């Protein structure tokens, strides 16, 4: 009888060991699955500023009757790229390379808009085209703006004197020229003129 009881205990112990082993394997698989999911989430978070900018640019809504070119908020970029220091470094580099323009927003918040330079120049050209259709005068200021201001001033803001100085490389600057740029939405008047 002892051998039957012993055999029964051995089978029970083996069964419990197998159940424990299966339980550990299931837990290991769940942990591995969770780790893979977290790893996937980590890999979906953008690590490159330019990639994030291009994706956001592609997702910008295109509305036929609205002629605004794609822009990205600085805060949006921060939420898409893990390393804010990397974002700032890469933005500065792209700005200096004249790939991007950064604009201070006149919202009362400390946020900036980021626009690819090509898109910004397209925006300027569209403004000029609309103004030509309205038979607006003094449109030469837009060419001066593109050639002498945009090309030479990468900062998000410019003061009135510097703006006049840069525009004067194209011709005689009048107050109407600056008003035209402001009314076109290319400049925002703040404490100083903001590009």
C-alpha positions in Angstrom: 0.0 0.0 0.0 2.9 2.3 0.7 4.1 1.9 -2.8 0.6 2.8 -4.2 0.5 5.9 -2.0 4.1 6.7 -2.9 3.2 6.3 -6.6 0.1 8.5 -6.2 2.2 11.2 -4.4 4.8 11.1 -7.2 2.2 11.5 -9.9 0.6 14.4 -8.0 3.9 16.0 -7.5 4.8 15.6 -11.2 1.4 17.0 -12.1 1.9 20.0 -9.8 5.4 20.6 -11.2 4.0 20.4 -14.8 1.2 22.8 -13.9 3.7 25.2 -12.2 6.0 24.9 -15.3 3.1 25.7 -17.6 2.0 28.6 -15.4 5.6 30.0 -15.5 5.7 29.6 -19.3 2.4 31.4 -19.7 3.7 34.2 -17.5 6.9 34.4 -19.4 5.0 34.6 -22.7 2.8 37.3 -21.4 5.8 39.3 -20.1 7.5 38.8 -23.5 4.4 39.9 -25.3 4.1 43.0 -23.1 7.8 43.7 -23.6 7.3 43.4 -27.4 4.3 45.7 -27.3 6.2 48.3 -25.3 9.1 47.9 -27.6 6.8 48.4 -30.6 5.4 51.5 -28.9 8.9 52.8 -28.3 9.8 52.2 -31.9 6.7 54.1 -33.2 7.7 57.2 -31.2 9.7 59.4 -33.6 13.4 59.6 -32.9 14.2 61.9 -35.8 13.0 65.5 -36.0 13.0 65.7 -39.8 10.9 62.4 -40.1 8.4 63.8 -37.6 8.2 67.1 -39.5 7.6 65.4 -42.8 4.9 63.1 -41.4 3.1 66.0 -39.8 3.5 68.1 -43.0 1.9 65.2 -45.0 -1.0 65.0 -42.5 -1.7 68.7 -42.7 -5.3 69.2 -44.0 -5.6 70.4 -47.6 -8.7 72.5 -48.1 -9.3 73.8 -51.6 -10.6 77.2 -50.6 -8.0 77.8 -48.0 -4.5 78.6 -49.4 -2.4 78.2 -46.2 0.6 76.0 -46.5 1.4 73.3 -44.0 2.9 74.3 -40.7 3.7 72.4 -37.5 3.5 73.7 -34.0 6.7 73.4 -31.9 4.7 71.8 -29.1 3.4 69.2 -31.6 6.9 68.3 -32.5 7.9 68.0 -28.9 5.1 65.5 -28.3 6.3 63.4 -31.2 10.0 63.2 -30.6 11.3 61.9 -27.3 14.4 64.1 -26.9 13.5 67.8 -26.7 17.1 68.7 -26.8 17.6 66.8 -30.0 14.5 68.6 -31.4 15.9 72.0 -30.6 19.4 71.2 -32.0 18.0 69.7 -35.2 15.5 72.6 -35.6 18.3 75.1 -35.2 20.4 73.3 -37.7 17.6 73.0 -40.3 16.8 76.7 -39.8 20.4 77.7 -40.4 20.5 75.5 -43.5 17.4 77.4 -44.7 15.3 74.3 -44.8 12.8 75.6 -42.3 11.4 78.9 -41.0 10.3 79.3 -37.4 7.6 81.9 -36.5 6.7 83.3 -33.2 2.9 83.0 -32.9 0.9 86.0 -31.7 -1.3 83.9 -29.4 -0.1 85.0 -26.1 1.4 81.6 -25.6 5.1 80.8 -25.9 4.7 78.6 -29.0 6.2 78.8 -32.4 5.1 77.5 -35.8 7.5 75.7 -38.1 7.2 75.8 -41.8 9.4 74.3 -44.6 11.0 77.2 -46.4 9.6 75.9 -49.8 6.1 76.0 -48.4 6.7 79.5 -47.0 7.9 80.8 -50.4 4.8 79.2 -52.0 2.7 81.0 -49.4 4.3 84.3 -50.4 3.8 83.6 -54.1 0.1 82.9 -53.5 -0.3 86.1 -51.6 1.3 88.0 -54.5 -0.9 86.3 -57.0 -4.1 87.2 -55.0 -2.9 90.8 -54.7 -2.2 91.0 -58.4 -5.7 89.9 -59.1 -6.9 92.7 -56.9 -4.7 95.2 -58.9 -2.8 96.0 -55.7 0.2 98.4 -56.0 3.7 98.2 -54.5 4.0 94.5 -55.1 7.7 94.8 -55.6 8.1 94.7 -51.8 7.3 91.0 -51.9 10.3 90.3 -54.1 12.4 92.4 -51.8 11.1 90.5 -48.9 11.9 87.1 -50.4 15.3 88.2 -51.6 16.6 90.4 -48.9 14.7 89.5 -45.7 13.8 85.8 -45.9 17.2 85.0 -47.3 19.2 87.0 -44.8 17.2 86.8 -41.6 16.5 83.3 -40.1 15.4 84.5 -36.7 11.7 84.3 -35.8 11.5 88.0 -35.3 12.9 91.2 -36.7 12.7 94.8 -35.5 11.3 97.6 -37.6 14.7 99.2 -38.4 16.3 96.0 -39.5 13.3 95.2 -41.6 13.5 98.6 -43.3 17.3 98.2 -43.8 17.0 94.8 -45.4 14.1 95.8 -47.6 16.0 98.9 -48.7 18.5 96.7 -50.6 15.6 96.2 -53.1 14.5 99.8 -53.4 13.1 102.8 -51.6 11.0 101.5 -48.6 7.8 103.3 -47.8 5.4 102.7 -44.8 2.9 101.3 -47.4 5.3 98.5 -48.2 5.5 97.3 -44.6 1.8 97.7 -44.2 1.3 95.5 -47.3 3.5 92.8 -45.8 1.5 93.0 -42.5 -1.8 92.9 -44.2 -0.7 90.0 -46.3 -0.1 88.1 -43.1 3.7 87.7 -43.7 4.6 89.9 -40.7 2.9 90.2 -37.4 3.3 93.4 -35.5 4.2 92.8 -31.9 6.5 94.7 -29.7 8.8 94.4 -32.7 7.9 93.1 -36.1 7.7 89.3 -36.1 8.5 87.2 -39.1 
